[in-house]
């Protein structure tokens, strides 16, 4: 009886090992076998990354430069201290306290907004 219990236990362990291997293998292959539309949606749905570089101008103020790959795939909207700052990618020698940039990916409308503190405040006559 002990011998049959040991052999049954060994068979059970063997079967469980096969189930684990099969499950791991099917999970690993499932990403490859996803429908095209599902793969495309996951790729498009991912976020994007950009950085804003701030440089103090020789004339005072701050110049802001956007670092982003394939910039022609994005639209830009700047606000300087709550006022409209334009749609260009970069800002040259601006004055104020804060600048906010909203970047929108044109392919799907995904938007990311960042705010940066300006290094030189200047007076309002310089705007």
C-alpha positions as CSV (number, residue, x, y, z in Angstrom):
1,X,0.0,0.0,0.0
2,X,2.9,2.4,0.8
3,X,4.4,1.7,-2.6
4,X,1.1,2.5,-4.4
5,X,0.8,5.8,-2.4
6,X,4.4,6.8,-3.3
7,X,3.8,6.0,-7.0
8,X,0.4,7.9,-6.9
9,X,2.1,10.9,-5.3
10,X,4.9,10.8,-7.9
11,X,2.3,10.7,-10.7
12,X,0.4,13.6,-9.1
13,X,3.6,15.7,-8.8
14,X,4.5,14.8,-12.4
15,X,1.0,15.9,-13.6
16,X,1.2,19.2,-11.6
17,X,4.6,19.9,-13.1
18,X,3.2,19.4,-16.6
19,X,0.3,21.7,-15.9
20,X,2.6,24.4,-14.6
21,X,4.9,24.1,-17.7
22,X,1.9,24.1,-20.0
23,X,0.4,27.2,-18.3
24,X,3.7,29.1,-18.4
25,X,4.2,28.2,-22.0
26,X,0.7,29.3,-23.1
27,X,1.0,32.5,-21.2
28,X,4.4,33.3,-22.8
29,X,2.9,32.7,-26.3
30,X,-0.4,34.5,-25.7
31,X,1.2,37.9,-26.3
32,X,2.4,36.7,-29.7
33,X,-1.0,35.4,-30.7
34,X,-3.0,38.5,-29.8
35,X,-5.2,39.9,-32.6
36,X,-3.6,42.8,-34.5
37,X,-6.2,45.3,-33.3
38,X,-5.5,44.4,-29.6
39,X,-1.7,44.8,-30.1
40,X,-2.2,48.1,-31.9
41,X,-4.4,49.4,-29.2
42,X,-1.9,48.6,-26.5
43,X,0.9,50.2,-28.4
44,X,-1.1,53.4,-29.1
45,X,-2.5,53.5,-25.5
46,X,1.0,53.9,-24.0
47,X,2.0,57.3,-22.8
48,X,4.9,59.3,-24.1
49,X,7.7,61.2,-22.5
50,X,9.0,64.8,-22.9
51,X,11.2,67.1,-20.9
52,X,11.4,70.9,-20.7
53,X,14.9,72.4,-20.5
54,X,15.1,75.9,-19.0
55,X,18.0,78.2,-19.9
56,X,18.5,81.7,-18.5
57,X,18.6,84.3,-21.4
58,X,21.5,86.7,-21.7
59,X,18.9,89.5,-21.9
60,X,17.0,88.2,-18.9
61,X,14.1,85.9,-18.8
62,X,14.0,82.2,-19.5
63,X,14.2,80.2,-22.7
64,X,12.3,76.9,-22.7
65,X,13.1,74.0,-25.0
66,X,11.1,70.9,-25.3
67,X,13.0,67.6,-25.7
68,X,10.7,65.0,-27.4
69,X,11.2,62.4,-30.1
70,X,9.4,63.0,-33.4
71,X,8.1,66.4,-32.4
72,X,6.0,66.7,-35.6
73,X,3.7,64.0,-34.1
74,X,2.6,66.4,-31.3
75,X,0.8,69.7,-30.8
76,X,2.0,72.2,-28.2
77,X,0.1,74.7,-26.1
78,X,1.9,77.1,-23.7
79,X,0.5,79.2,-20.8
80,X,2.8,81.8,-19.2
81,X,1.4,82.9,-15.8
82,X,-2.1,81.8,-16.9
83,X,-1.9,83.8,-20.2
84,X,-1.9,82.2,-23.7
85,X,1.8,81.6,-24.7
86,X,1.4,80.1,-28.2
87,X,1.6,76.8,-30.0
88,X,5.3,76.8,-30.9
89,X,7.5,74.0,-29.6
90,X,10.0,76.4,-27.8
91,X,9.8,79.7,-25.9
92,X,12.6,82.3,-26.2
93,X,13.4,84.7,-23.4
94,X,10.0,84.8,-21.6
95,X,9.3,86.6,-18.4
96,X,7.0,85.4,-15.6
97,X,6.8,83.1,-12.6
98,X,5.5,79.8,-14.2
99,X,5.1,78.3,-17.6
100,X,2.7,75.4,-18.3
101,X,3.0,73.3,-21.4
102,X,0.3,70.9,-22.7
103,X,1.6,68.4,-25.2
104,X,-1.0,66.4,-27.3
105,X,-0.1,63.3,-29.3
106,X,-1.9,63.8,-32.7
107,X,-2.5,60.1,-33.3
108,X,-4.8,59.6,-30.4
109,X,-5.3,62.9,-28.6
110,X,-3.5,61.8,-25.4
111,X,-2.3,64.9,-23.5
112,X,0.3,65.4,-20.8
113,X,0.7,68.8,-19.0
114,X,3.9,70.0,-17.2
115,X,4.5,73.2,-15.3
116,X,8.0,74.7,-14.8
117,X,9.1,77.6,-12.6
118,X,10.8,80.3,-14.6
119,X,14.3,81.4,-13.4
120,X,13.8,85.1,-13.9
121,X,10.7,87.0,-13.1
122,X,11.4,90.4,-14.8
123,X,8.7,93.1,-14.6
124,X,5.5,93.1,-16.6
125,X,6.7,95.8,-19.0
126,X,9.1,93.2,-20.6
127,X,6.4,90.8,-21.7
